[in-house]
Amino acid sequence: MPAPTRHTRFFAREGVPQTLTSPTVLLLIPDPYDFHVSTVRFRDFGSDGATMWHEGGLYRVIARQEVRIEAAPGGVFVQPASPEILEEVSQLLGLPFDLDPFRKWALRDSILGPIVETLRGFRPTLNPRAFEALVVAITTQQISLRAAAAIRGRFVQRFGVKHDHAWDFPARELVAHADPREFPALGFSRTKAEYVVGLARSDLDLEALAELPDGDVIAALTALPGLGRWTADWFLARHLARPHAWPAGDLGVRKAVSAFYADGRPLSIPEVRAMGDRFAPFQNLSAQHLLVAARMAG
């Protein structure tokens, strides 16, 4: 990952100049990079308030500070900035992905190659926090992304901390003490409420999962109530950025693979999972590019 470079300038918020106690940093991102294309999911599918689009930038609470991220020449401006903030922003914006080898490899595929060329500048985002990533996955099970964001937004407002624009996502420890009977009023089903609180109360060390191979991550997650293979696959893909993650059970992925590789013929989960070998060793990046291309194609 390229080292962040201090960019010296001052911001004015409500007419009050900011000082260097609240520095702005230019976080370099390898070209080609299009901030607006890469962050479209935070506009198109609604926001739960934890990562939200406002006045041309992304807002997120990191280390108890509200952070603004906006497009800049060569990367993004991050304000305020600290090592902890820059680490999370780097994860959020998908800097763990090495896109150059993927792009070169994709050019050999007559279908994926033109898609990747069209989407030059697209870098998939990640959810940088394990607990948040899993709550997002649970709330999205079997409903639309926009509906899930609305439900999760009420959850965030009930248990999170409000800043100027964004909310700090509820801490696992706080959710562990919550009563699942409160959740239906927020839009949760009874079972999803039990899954979220059960996850928070579980003994599973979510941070330690990053040290495990893919199969062990899947086994550890699916051992918990409500966390199936679909959830585990997206955790691998959008939190751990694992290259071989292939969410074959995702309806969007199945539709995209069907549209581009099966002339629109509906494909089963086993069929799509078997097709993952075609995209090795870049299943994760292939899936995410196919999803974006399918949405662009309507």
C-alpha positions in Angstrom: 0.0 0.0 0.0 1.4 3.4 -0.9 2.4 5.6 2.0 0.0 8.5 2.8 1.4 11.9 2.1 0.6 15.0 4.2 -1.2 17.6 2.1 -0.9 21.0 3.7 -4.1 23.0 3.4 -6.7 24.4 5.7 -10.4 23.6 5.8 -13.1 26.0 6.8 -16.2 24.6 8.5 -19.0 27.1 9.1 -16.5 29.9 8.6 -14.1 28.7 11.3 -10.6 27.7 10.0 -9.4 24.4 11.1 -5.9 24.2 12.6 -3.2 21.5 12.2 -4.6 19.7 15.2 -7.2 18.4 12.6 -4.9 17.7 9.7 -5.9 16.8 6.1 -3.9 14.0 4.5 -3.7 13.0 0.9 -4.1 9.2 0.9 -2.5 8.0 -2.4 -4.4 5.3 -4.3 -2.9 3.6 -7.4 -4.2 4.8 -10.8 -6.6 4.4 -12.3 -9.0 5.3 -9.5 -12.4 6.9 -9.7 -13.7 7.8 -6.2 -17.2 8.4 -7.3 -17.6 5.1 -9.3 -15.9 3.1 -6.5 -18.3 4.5 -3.8 -21.5 4.3 -5.8 -22.9 1.7 -3.5 -23.1 4.2 -0.6 -25.5 6.3 -2.8 -27.5 3.8 -4.8 -28.5 1.4 -2.0 -29.2 3.8 0.9 -27.2 4.4 4.0 -27.4 3.1 7.5 -25.7 6.2 8.7 -22.4 4.5 9.6 -20.9 5.3 6.2 -22.8 8.0 4.5 -22.5 10.2 1.4 -22.9 13.9 2.1 -22.0 16.9 -0.1 -19.6 15.1 -2.3 -17.8 13.0 0.3 -18.0 10.0 2.5 -18.4 10.4 6.3 -17.6 7.7 8.8 -16.8 7.8 12.5 -13.4 6.3 13.2 -11.6 6.3 16.6 -14.5 8.5 18.0 -13.9 11.2 15.3 -16.1 12.0 12.4 -13.9 11.7 9.2 -14.6 13.1 5.8 -13.2 11.4 2.7 -13.4 13.2 -0.7 -11.8 12.8 -4.1 -8.4 14.3 -4.7 -5.8 14.2 -7.4 -3.9 10.9 -7.0 -6.3 9.5 -4.3 -8.5 11.0 -1.6 -8.3 13.7 1.1 -8.9 12.4 4.6 -9.8 14.9 7.3 -9.0 14.6 10.2 -6.2 12.0 9.9 -4.2 9.8 12.2 -2.5 6.4 11.7 -5.6 4.6 13.0 -8.0 6.6 10.8 -5.8 6.1 7.7 -5.6 2.4 8.3 -9.4 2.1 8.4 -9.9 4.4 5.4 -7.4 2.3 3.4 -9.5 -0.8 4.2 -12.8 0.9 3.5 -11.5 2.1 0.0 -10.2 -1.4 -0.9 -6.5 -0.7 -0.9 -5.7 -4.3 0.1 -6.8 -5.3 -3.5 -3.9 -5.5 -6.0 -5.8 -4.6 -9.2 -3.0 -4.6 -11.8 -2.5 -8.4 -11.9 -6.3 -8.9 -12.0 -6.7 -6.4 -14.9 -4.0 -8.1 -16.9 -5.4 -11.5 -16.3 -9.0 -10.4 -17.1 -8.0 -9.2 -20.5 -7.6 -12.8 -21.6 -11.4 -13.4 -21.0 -13.5 -12.2 -23.9 -16.4 -11.3 -21.6 -14.8 -10.1 -18.4 -12.0 -8.2 -20.2 -14.2 -5.5 -21.8 -16.1 -5.2 -18.5 -12.9 -4.5 -16.6 -11.8 -2.0 -19.2 -15.2 -0.2 -19.0 -14.8 -0.1 -15.2 -11.3 1.2 -15.2 -11.1 3.3 -12.0 -13.4 1.0 -10.1 -11.9 -0.3 -6.8 -14.3 -2.4 -4.7 -14.9 -1.1 -1.2 -14.5 -3.2 2.0 -16.2 -3.1 5.4 -13.2 -2.6 7.7 -14.8 -3.9 10.9 -15.6 -7.6 11.4 -18.7 -7.2 13.6 -20.2 -4.5 11.4 -19.6 -6.6 8.3 -21.5 -9.5 9.8 -24.4 -7.4 11.0 -24.6 -5.9 7.6 -24.7 -9.4 6.1 -27.4 -10.6 8.6 -29.7 -7.7 7.9 -29.3 -8.1 4.2 -30.4 -11.8 4.2 -33.3 -12.3 1.8 -34.3 -8.7 1.5 -33.2 -5.8 -0.7 -30.1 -3.8 0.1 -32.1 -0.6 0.4 -34.6 -2.2 2.8 -31.7 -3.7 4.9 -30.0 -0.3 5.1 -33.2 1.3 6.4 -33.6 -1.4 9.1 -29.9 -1.2 10.0 -30.2 2.6 10.1 -32.7 2.4 12.9 -30.4 -0.1 14.7 -27.5 2.3 14.4 -29.5 5.2 15.7 -30.8 3.1 18.6 -27.4 1.7 19.7 -24.8 4.0 18.0 -23.4 7.4 18.8 -24.4 10.4 16.6 -21.8 12.9 15.3 -22.4 15.8 13.0 -23.3 13.7 10.0 -22.5 10.0 10.6 -23.1 7.6 13.4 -20.5 5.4 15.1 -21.5 1.8 14.4 -22.8 0.1 17.6 -20.0 -1.6 19.5 -20.3 -5.4 19.9 -20.1 -5.1 23.7 -23.1 -2.8 23.7 -25.2 -5.0 21.4 -24.3 -8.0 23.6 -26.3 -6.4 26.4 -29.3 -5.6 24.3 -32.6 -7.3 24.6 -33.5 -9.0 21.3 -37.2 -8.1 22.0 -36.3 -4.5 21.3 -35.3 -5.3 17.7 -38.7 -6.0 16.0 -39.6 -2.3 16.6 -36.5 -1.5 14.5 -37.7 -3.7 11.6 -35.8 -6.9 12.5 -37.5 -10.2 12.3 -37.4 -12.2 15.6 -34.8 -14.6 14.2 -32.5 -11.9 12.8 -32.7 -10.1 16.2 -31.5 -13.3 17.8 -28.8 -13.8 15.3 -27.3 -10.3 15.8 -27.4 -10.5 19.6 -26.2 -14.1 19.5 -23.2 -13.0 17.4 -22.4 -10.2 19.8 -22.6 -12.6 22.8 -20.6 -15.4 21.2 -17.1 -16.4 22.2 -15.9 -16.2 18.6 -12.8 -13.9 18.2 -13.8 -12.1 15.0 -10.4 -10.4 14.7 -8.6 -13.7 14.8 -10.5 -14.9 11.7 -8.1 -12.8 9.6 -5.3 -15.3 10.5 -7.3 -18.4 9.3 -7.5 -19.9 5.8 -10.8 -19.5 4.0 -12.2 -22.9 4.8 -11.6 -22.4 8.6 -13.3 -18.9 8.4 -16.3 -20.5 6.8 -16.5 -23.3 9.3 -16.1 -20.9 12.3 -18.9 -18.5 11.0 -21.4 -21.1 9.9 -21.1 -22.8 13.3 -23.1 -19.7 14.7 -26.9 -19.5 14.4 -28.0 -17.5 11.4 -24.6 -17.3 9.7 -24.7 -19.5 6.6 -22.4 -20.0 3.6 -23.7 -16.8 1.9 -22.8 -14.7 4.9 -19.4 -16.4 5.2 -18.6 -15.9 1.5 -19.4 -12.1 1.7 -17.4 -11.8 4.9 -14.4 -13.3 3.0 -15.0 -11.1 0.0 -15.9 -7.7 1.6 -14.2 -7.8 4.9 -11.1 -10.0 4.5 -10.6 -9.2 0.7 -9.8 -12.9 0.1 -9.0 -13.4 -3.6 -10.8 -16.7 -3.9 -14.0 -15.6 -2.2 -16.9 -16.5 -4.6 -20.4 -15.7 -3.3 -22.1 -18.2 -5.5 -25.2 -18.2 -3.3 -25.8 -14.4 -3.8 -28.7 -13.7 -6.1 -27.0 -10.7 -7.7 -23.9 -12.8 -8.5 -26.0 -15.6 -9.9 -27.9 -13.1 -12.1 -24.7 -11.4 -13.3 -23.0 -14.7 -14.2 -26.2 -15.9 -15.9 -26.5 -12.7 -17.9 -22.9 -12.6 -19.1 -21.9 -16.2 -19.3 -25.2 -18.2 -19.8 -27.2 -16.0 -22.2 -29.6 -15.2 -19.4 -30.4 -18.8 -18.5 -31.1 -19.0 -14.8 -28.2 -20.8 -13.0 -28.4 -22.8 -9.8 -26.1 -22.2 -6.9 -24.1 -25.4 -7.6 -23.7 -24.3 -11.2 -22.4 -20.8 -10.3 -20.1 -22.3 -7.6 -18.6 -24.7 -10.1 -18.1 -21.8 -12.5 -15.9 -20.1 -9.9 -12.9 -22.1 -11.2 -13.1 -20.1 -14.4 -12.2 -17.0 -12.5 -9.4 -18.4 -10.4 -7.3 -16.9 -8.9 -9.4 -13.7 -8.9 -12.9 -14.9 -8.0 -13.6 -12.0 -5.6 -12.6 -9.2 -7.9 -14.4 -10.9 -10.8 -17.6 -11.2 -8.8 -17.5 -7.6 -7.8 -16.9 -6.3 -11.3 -19.6 -8.5 -12.7 -22.1 -7.2 -10.1 -21.3 -3.6 -11.0 -21.5 -4.3 -14.7 -24.9 -6.0 -14.3 -26.2 -3.0 -12.4 -25.0 -0.6 -15.1 -26.6 -2.7 -17.7 -29.9 -2.7 -15.8 
